[in-house]
């Protein structure tokens, strides 16, 4: 009996010792693994430093992709007023430069005011040649009265219309599918066709707006005015001065006559008394002579 008890105690002690040994081995293995992981992190830290925040890298990549995908849609307009030495020569030089830069003149107006010559032109030129044409015009300038350049960025509107247009086309395709496969009654067919018609009108409208924005942003506008100031001949100046003086003299004489007449009208009692005295004096003298 004692021998059996000793055997059971020995087996129990052996089991406990095995359990502790397994636990120590497991703890050591975990510690080694943790140490190995720390060493791995330390060795890989320099290479990971350049990718510290992967979200920033992804975000910047998306921005770059969008900026490359969406071209900027910008409408440029310039208002330019210059004085030139010879308006005919400058106009011809500018027209040659416009043709060389793939532009065209949409309107032109020539006039004379006084002794000065004027030429107004509305020029359309591709955006890429806008600055080059302005520089060419500047070479013809003797004096710049003003130069104003405006830029209108329509990229946001263009992208928004494109997105809405794509959505409407998808909805129209779904209605078309319904019309072909699921519309059974006459009422359903008519309702579906009416919705398709309205969607098509909206699609046509937005496509027209996109075409307009695309054309407007592909060409820039330059409103140019050329001025040639000419000196008047000396003889013409003298003749003009004499005519002005003659006109002024005639006006002054007429003014004096009217003023004199007004004076007589204002003092008519005294004038009447003066004439009465003259008449009485004359009669009195005649009476004395007779006597």
C-alpha beads as a LAMMPS data file, in Angstrom:
LAMMPS data file: protein, C-alpha beads

291 atoms
290 bonds

1 atom types
1 bond types

-500.0 500.0 xlo xhi
-500.0 500.0 ylo yhi
-500.0 500.0 zlo zhi

Masses

1 110.0

Atoms # bond

1 1 1 0.000 0.000 0.000
2 1 1 2.836 2.362 0.881
3 1 1 4.554 1.461 -2.351
4 1 1 1.425 2.372 -4.303
5 1 1 1.209 5.749 -2.572
6 1 1 4.858 6.484 -3.299
7 1 1 4.285 5.621 -6.962
8 1 1 1.330 8.004 -7.240
9 1 1 3.240 10.829 -5.562
10 1 1 6.189 10.283 -7.911
11 1 1 3.919 10.414 -10.977
12 1 1 2.279 13.649 -9.693
13 1 1 5.664 15.331 -9.087
14 1 1 6.829 14.278 -12.519
15 1 1 3.731 15.778 -14.192
16 1 1 4.153 19.093 -12.330
17 1 1 7.812 19.341 -13.297
18 1 1 6.991 18.621 -16.953
19 1 1 4.296 21.302 -16.961
20 1 1 6.673 23.906 -15.557
21 1 1 9.357 22.956 -18.057
22 1 1 6.908 23.281 -20.959
23 1 1 5.781 26.683 -19.673
24 1 1 9.353 27.950 -19.363
25 1 1 10.135 26.716 -22.873
26 1 1 7.057 28.484 -24.207
27 1 1 7.954 31.738 -22.413
28 1 1 11.493 31.559 -23.729
29 1 1 10.239 30.932 -27.243
30 1 1 7.891 33.920 -27.032
31 1 1 10.675 36.104 -25.681
32 1 1 12.980 35.036 -28.489
33 1 1 10.278 35.743 -31.024
34 1 1 9.630 39.205 -29.537
35 1 1 13.314 39.984 -29.524
36 1 1 13.579 38.843 -33.111
37 1 1 10.632 41.059 -34.056
38 1 1 12.250 44.018 -32.318
39 1 1 15.489 43.422 -34.149
40 1 1 13.602 43.162 -37.427
41 1 1 11.806 46.451 -36.748
42 1 1 15.066 48.132 -35.860
43 1 1 16.771 46.979 -39.000
44 1 1 13.812 47.929 -41.205
45 1 1 13.184 51.297 -39.531
46 1 1 15.386 53.366 -41.868
47 1 1 13.676 52.017 -44.967
48 1 1 10.188 52.523 -43.460
49 1 1 10.969 56.089 -42.498
50 1 1 10.454 57.275 -46.044
51 1 1 6.948 55.721 -46.014
52 1 1 5.959 56.942 -42.573
53 1 1 2.432 57.934 -43.597
54 1 1 1.183 55.862 -46.538
55 1 1 -2.048 57.881 -46.682
56 1 1 -0.102 60.995 -47.597
57 1 1 1.557 59.153 -50.476
58 1 1 -1.758 57.810 -51.756
59 1 1 -3.408 61.214 -51.391
60 1 1 -0.675 63.026 -53.299
61 1 1 -0.782 60.383 -56.009
62 1 1 -4.529 60.844 -56.446
63 1 1 -4.110 64.610 -56.678
64 1 1 -1.415 64.255 -59.316
65 1 1 -3.566 61.854 -61.319
66 1 1 -6.573 64.205 -61.182
67 1 1 -4.517 67.216 -62.189
68 1 1 -3.223 65.340 -65.197
69 1 1 -6.625 63.937 -66.141
70 1 1 -8.577 67.198 -65.954
71 1 1 -7.121 69.873 -68.222
72 1 1 -7.614 73.389 -66.931
73 1 1 -10.354 75.215 -68.841
74 1 1 -9.475 78.924 -68.791
75 1 1 -11.031 81.745 -70.832
76 1 1 -8.552 84.599 -71.340
77 1 1 -9.549 88.121 -72.407
78 1 1 -7.234 91.086 -73.005
79 1 1 -8.165 94.753 -73.591
80 1 1 -5.241 96.586 -75.200
81 1 1 -5.037 100.255 -76.289
82 1 1 -1.835 101.528 -77.923
83 1 1 -0.557 104.442 -79.993
84 1 1 1.434 103.634 -83.150
85 1 1 3.592 105.555 -85.602
86 1 1 1.816 104.344 -88.749
87 1 1 -1.586 102.742 -88.333
88 1 1 -1.610 101.072 -91.763
89 1 1 1.799 99.455 -91.330
90 1 1 1.087 98.313 -87.761
91 1 1 -2.294 96.885 -88.730
92 1 1 -0.739 94.845 -91.528
93 1 1 2.073 93.562 -89.296
94 1 1 -0.423 92.493 -86.630
95 1 1 -2.623 90.751 -89.222
96 1 1 0.385 88.807 -90.498
97 1 1 1.286 87.757 -86.967
98 1 1 -2.310 86.680 -86.248
99 1 1 -2.319 84.446 -89.330
100 1 1 1.066 82.964 -88.373
101 1 1 -0.253 82.061 -84.884
102 1 1 -3.435 80.360 -86.204
103 1 1 -5.698 83.183 -85.057
104 1 1 -8.318 85.261 -86.851
105 1 1 -9.999 88.680 -86.664
106 1 1 -13.668 88.383 -85.713
107 1 1 -14.437 92.093 -86.173
108 1 1 -12.653 95.308 -87.197
109 1 1 -13.681 98.971 -87.243
110 1 1 -11.687 101.899 -88.674
111 1 1 -12.561 105.544 -88.061
112 1 1 -11.229 109.101 -87.944
113 1 1 -12.001 111.543 -85.139
114 1 1 -10.592 114.967 -85.715
115 1 1 -7.073 114.495 -87.029
116 1 1 -6.553 111.106 -85.310
117 1 1 -6.954 107.665 -86.917
118 1 1 -8.443 104.723 -85.003
119 1 1 -8.607 100.986 -85.695
120 1 1 -10.454 98.562 -83.405
121 1 1 -9.990 94.810 -83.774
122 1 1 -11.413 91.809 -81.938
123 1 1 -8.876 88.981 -82.252
124 1 1 -9.329 85.269 -81.489
125 1 1 -6.186 83.209 -80.993
126 1 1 -5.395 79.754 -79.491
127 1 1 -4.576 79.855 -75.790
128 1 1 -1.050 78.607 -76.361
129 1 1 -0.277 81.582 -78.638
130 1 1 -1.966 84.250 -76.484
131 1 1 1.168 85.630 -74.808
132 1 1 3.221 85.441 -77.996
133 1 1 0.688 87.531 -79.910
134 1 1 0.553 90.124 -77.110
135 1 1 4.329 90.442 -77.267
136 1 1 4.186 90.914 -81.042
137 1 1 1.546 93.644 -80.666
138 1 1 3.636 95.344 -78.005
139 1 1 6.493 95.714 -80.511
140 1 1 4.269 97.972 -82.651
141 1 1 3.414 100.218 -79.713
142 1 1 4.788 103.734 -79.394
143 1 1 2.788 104.305 -76.212
144 1 1 0.513 101.995 -74.209
145 1 1 -2.599 103.721 -72.886
146 1 1 -3.858 100.636 -71.024
147 1 1 -3.480 96.857 -70.993
148 1 1 -5.917 94.687 -69.024
149 1 1 -5.905 90.852 -68.970
150 1 1 -8.646 88.757 -67.333
151 1 1 -8.699 84.969 -66.828
152 1 1 -11.863 83.012 -66.041
153 1 1 -11.303 79.417 -64.829
154 1 1 -14.301 77.293 -65.863
155 1 1 -12.771 73.901 -64.998
156 1 1 -15.139 73.299 -62.084
157 1 1 -18.224 74.009 -64.190
158 1 1 -16.913 71.825 -67.035
159 1 1 -16.201 68.821 -64.773
160 1 1 -19.563 69.218 -63.009
161 1 1 -21.470 69.207 -66.319
162 1 1 -19.498 66.174 -67.506
163 1 1 -20.420 64.275 -64.337
164 1 1 -24.113 65.183 -64.575
165 1 1 -24.156 64.289 -68.251
166 1 1 -22.706 60.844 -67.554
167 1 1 -25.343 60.216 -64.872
168 1 1 -28.205 61.254 -67.142
169 1 1 -26.951 58.973 -69.912
170 1 1 -26.890 56.032 -67.504
171 1 1 -30.450 56.782 -66.374
172 1 1 -31.573 57.053 -69.988
173 1 1 -30.015 53.660 -70.766
174 1 1 -31.905 52.116 -67.858
175 1 1 -35.200 53.594 -69.063
176 1 1 -34.454 52.313 -72.548
177 1 1 -33.894 48.840 -71.105
178 1 1 -37.182 49.081 -69.219
179 1 1 -38.970 50.147 -72.393
180 1 1 -37.652 47.141 -74.274
181 1 1 -38.172 44.433 -71.662
182 1 1 -40.517 45.492 -68.858
183 1 1 -43.061 47.937 -70.301
184 1 1 -46.149 45.834 -71.047
185 1 1 -49.080 48.240 -71.145
186 1 1 -49.590 51.259 -73.396
187 1 1 -49.520 53.583 -70.371
188 1 1 -46.162 52.227 -69.193
189 1 1 -44.718 52.598 -72.681
190 1 1 -45.912 56.218 -72.977
191 1 1 -44.641 57.174 -69.508
192 1 1 -41.240 55.621 -70.185
193 1 1 -40.941 57.312 -73.566
194 1 1 -41.813 60.696 -72.002
195 1 1 -39.087 60.287 -69.389
196 1 1 -36.594 59.285 -72.094
197 1 1 -37.573 62.362 -74.129
198 1 1 -36.999 64.735 -71.188
199 1 1 -33.679 63.105 -70.392
200 1 1 -32.589 63.417 -74.024
201 1 1 -33.423 67.142 -74.005
202 1 1 -31.333 67.644 -70.865
203 1 1 -28.498 65.609 -72.374
204 1 1 -28.549 67.693 -75.575
205 1 1 -28.535 70.905 -73.547
206 1 1 -25.565 69.877 -71.445
207 1 1 -23.643 68.571 -74.457
208 1 1 -24.175 71.940 -76.144
209 1 1 -22.917 73.736 -73.039
210 1 1 -19.833 71.506 -72.948
211 1 1 -19.095 72.256 -76.598
212 1 1 -19.433 75.985 -75.942
213 1 1 -17.123 75.892 -72.902
214 1 1 -14.592 73.787 -74.782
215 1 1 -14.527 76.181 -77.747
216 1 1 -14.474 79.261 -75.512
217 1 1 -11.549 77.946 -73.476
218 1 1 -9.572 76.824 -76.512
219 1 1 -9.467 80.370 -77.954
220 1 1 -8.501 83.599 -76.194
221 1 1 -9.817 87.056 -77.087
222 1 1 -7.802 90.253 -77.563
223 1 1 -9.758 93.509 -77.958
224 1 1 -7.176 95.782 -79.565
225 1 1 -7.399 99.492 -80.406
226 1 1 -4.713 101.213 -82.491
227 1 1 -4.412 105.019 -82.447
228 1 1 -2.346 107.223 -84.723
229 1 1 -2.218 110.840 -83.569
230 1 1 -1.529 113.230 -86.442
231 1 1 -0.482 116.903 -86.163
232 1 1 -2.672 119.400 -87.997
233 1 1 -1.009 121.589 -90.689
234 1 1 -0.179 125.152 -89.605
235 1 1 -2.329 126.729 -92.383
236 1 1 -5.300 124.690 -91.277
237 1 1 -4.746 125.790 -87.709
238 1 1 -4.630 129.490 -88.741
239 1 1 -7.774 129.177 -90.883
240 1 1 -9.540 127.403 -88.069
241 1 1 -8.473 130.112 -85.595
242 1 1 -9.678 132.963 -87.896
243 1 1 -13.022 131.244 -88.390
244 1 1 -13.430 130.843 -84.659
245 1 1 -12.539 134.503 -84.039
246 1 1 -14.990 135.664 -86.735
247 1 1 -17.701 133.556 -85.194
248 1 1 -16.958 134.972 -81.751
249 1 1 -16.937 138.567 -83.063
250 1 1 -20.305 138.143 -84.750
251 1 1 -21.718 136.700 -81.551
252 1 1 -20.293 139.556 -79.466
253 1 1 -21.807 142.202 -81.789
254 1 1 -25.230 140.586 -81.633
255 1 1 -24.916 140.441 -77.861
256 1 1 -24.116 144.183 -77.652
257 1 1 -27.150 145.056 -79.799
258 1 1 -29.482 143.042 -77.631
259 1 1 -28.005 144.494 -74.447
260 1 1 -28.379 148.075 -75.759
261 1 1 -31.977 147.411 -76.698
262 1 1 -32.634 146.020 -73.254
263 1 1 -31.117 149.130 -71.649
264 1 1 -33.460 151.397 -73.637
265 1 1 -36.405 149.257 -72.676
266 1 1 -35.472 149.358 -68.997
267 1 1 -35.112 153.197 -69.008
268 1 1 -38.014 153.997 -71.305
269 1 1 -39.505 156.660 -68.943
270 1 1 -36.309 158.723 -69.050
271 1 1 -36.015 158.293 -72.798
272 1 1 -39.614 159.496 -73.224
273 1 1 -38.980 162.500 -70.938
274 1 1 -35.861 163.351 -72.942
275 1 1 -37.805 163.404 -76.200
276 1 1 -40.573 165.519 -74.599
277 1 1 -38.022 168.072 -73.403
278 1 1 -36.455 168.260 -76.847
279 1 1 -39.826 168.882 -78.481
280 1 1 -40.775 171.578 -75.892
281 1 1 -37.423 173.302 -76.237
282 1 1 -37.766 173.404 -79.995
283 1 1 -41.266 174.953 -79.769
284 1 1 -40.078 177.504 -77.264
285 1 1 -37.241 178.578 -79.509
286 1 1 -39.590 178.936 -82.509
287 1 1 -41.964 181.076 -80.420
288 1 1 -39.169 183.464 -79.389
289 1 1 -38.012 183.843 -82.940
290 1 1 -41.515 184.890 -84.105
291 1 1 -41.798 187.445 -81.369

Bonds

1 1 1 2
2 1 2 3
3 1 3 4
4 1 4 5
5 1 5 6
6 1 6 7
7 1 7 8
8 1 8 9
9 1 9 10
10 1 10 11
11 1 11 12
12 1 12 13
13 1 13 14
14 1 14 15
15 1 15 16
16 1 16 17
17 1 17 18
18 1 18 19
19 1 19 20
20 1 20 21
21 1 21 22
22 1 22 23
23 1 23 24
24 1 24 25
25 1 25 26
26 1 26 27
27 1 27 28
28 1 28 29
29 1 29 30
30 1 30 31
31 1 31 32
32 1 32 33
33 1 33 34
34 1 34 35
35 1 35 36
36 1 36 37
37 1 37 38
38 1 38 39
39 1 39 40
40 1 40 41
41 1 41 42
42 1 42 43
43 1 43 44
44 1 44 45
45 1 45 46
46 1 46 47
47 1 47 48
48 1 48 49
49 1 49 50
50 1 50 51
51 1 51 52
52 1 52 53
53 1 53 54
54 1 54 55
55 1 55 56
56 1 56 57
57 1 57 58
58 1 58 59
59 1 59 60
60 1 60 61
61 1 61 62
62 1 62 63
63 1 63 64
64 1 64 65
65 1 65 66
66 1 66 67
67 1 67 68
68 1 68 69
69 1 69 70
70 1 70 71
71 1 71 72
72 1 72 73
73 1 73 74
74 1 74 75
75 1 75 76
76 1 76 77
77 1 77 78
78 1 78 79
79 1 79 80
80 1 80 81
81 1 81 82
82 1 82 83
83 1 83 84
84 1 84 85
85 1 85 86
86 1 86 87
87 1 87 88
88 1 88 89
89 1 89 90
90 1 90 91
91 1 91 92
92 1 92 93
93 1 93 94
94 1 94 95
95 1 95 96
96 1 96 97
97 1 97 98
98 1 98 99
99 1 99 100
100 1 100 101
101 1 101 102
102 1 102 103
103 1 103 104
104 1 104 105
105 1 105 106
106 1 106 107
107 1 107 108
108 1 108 109
109 1 109 110
110 1 110 111
111 1 111 112
112 1 112 113
113 1 113 114
114 1 114 115
115 1 115 116
116 1 116 117
117 1 117 118
118 1 118 119
119 1 119 120
120 1 120 121
121 1 121 122
122 1 122 123
123 1 123 124
124 1 124 125
125 1 125 126
126 1 126 127
127 1 127 128
128 1 128 129
129 1 129 130
130 1 130 131
131 1 131 132
132 1 132 133
133 1 133 134
134 1 134 135
135 1 135 136
136 1 136 137
137 1 137 138
138 1 138 139
139 1 139 140
140 1 140 141
141 1 141 142
142 1 142 143
143 1 143 144
144 1 144 145
145 1 145 146
146 1 146 147
147 1 147 148
148 1 148 149
149 1 149 150
150 1 150 151
151 1 151 152
152 1 152 153
153 1 153 154
154 1 154 155
155 1 155 156
156 1 156 157
157 1 157 158
158 1 158 159
159 1 159 160
160 1 160 161
161 1 161 162
162 1 162 163
163 1 163 164
164 1 164 165
165 1 165 166
166 1 166 167
167 1 167 168
168 1 168 169
169 1 169 170
170 1 170 171
171 1 171 172
172 1 172 173
173 1 173 174
174 1 174 175
175 1 175 176
176 1 176 177
177 1 177 178
178 1 178 179
179 1 179 180
180 1 180 181
181 1 181 182
182 1 182 183
183 1 183 184
184 1 184 185
185 1 185 186
186 1 186 187
187 1 187 188
188 1 188 189
189 1 189 190
190 1 190 191
191 1 191 192
192 1 192 193
193 1 193 194
194 1 194 195
195 1 195 196
196 1 196 197
197 1 197 198
198 1 198 199
199 1 199 200
200 1 200 201
201 1 201 202
202 1 202 203
203 1 203 204
204 1 204 205
205 1 205 206
206 1 206 207
207 1 207 208
208 1 208 209
209 1 209 210
210 1 210 211
211 1 211 212
212 1 212 213
213 1 213 214
214 1 214 215
215 1 215 216
216 1 216 217
217 1 217 218
218 1 218 219
219 1 219 220
220 1 220 221
221 1 221 222
222 1 222 223
223 1 223 224
224 1 224 225
225 1 225 226
226 1 226 227
227 1 227 228
228 1 228 229
229 1 229 230
230 1 230 231
231 1 231 232
232 1 232 233
233 1 233 234
234 1 234 235
235 1 235 236
236 1 236 237
237 1 237 238
238 1 238 239
239 1 239 240
240 1 240 241
241 1 241 242
242 1 242 243
243 1 243 244
244 1 244 245
245 1 245 246
246 1 246 247
247 1 247 248
248 1 248 249
249 1 249 250
250 1 250 251
251 1 251 252
252 1 252 253
253 1 253 254
254 1 254 255
255 1 255 256
256 1 256 257
257 1 257 258
258 1 258 259
259 1 259 260
260 1 260 261
261 1 261 262
262 1 262 263
263 1 263 264
264 1 264 265
265 1 265 266
266 1 266 267
267 1 267 268
268 1 268 269
269 1 269 270
270 1 270 271
271 1 271 272
272 1 272 273
273 1 273 274
274 1 274 275
275 1 275 276
276 1 276 277
277 1 277 278
278 1 278 279
279 1 279 280
280 1 280 281
281 1 281 282
282 1 282 283
283 1 283 284
284 1 284 285
285 1 285 286
286 1 286 287
287 1 287 288
288 1 288 289
289 1 289 290
290 1 290 291
